[in-house]
Amino acid sequence: MARAFESVLRKAQNATQNRLHLFAATDQIKGFALAYLGQIDDRVPSAPSDLIRREEVFEYPTDFGAMETEDIGRLAKRGEQLTRALVAYYCPEL
């Protein structure tokens, strides 16, 4: 069951990414940046010096249990850092 779910999820994500690229190529959107918490740190262009490291958040459980305030802050900060870095590099006009 897990493999089937992962396969469907992967296909849905791939279709969504393809649609985003199509929208950008046909000027339906100005651009986009896909930031995800598991992104490899060395591949983040112009990463801030205080970037929350991938290892600090990548294996955070997704069991819907209560989250510690510190964990929420770390996850949110990495998401914001990645988004800002990617948009500034790939879509500075946005």
Protein Blocks (a to p, Z undefined) as FASTA:
>chain_A
ZZmmmmmmmmmmmmmmmmmmmmmmnopagbdcdddfklcfklmghiafklccfklmmmgc
cehpacdfklmmmmmmmmmmmmmmmmmmmmmmZZ
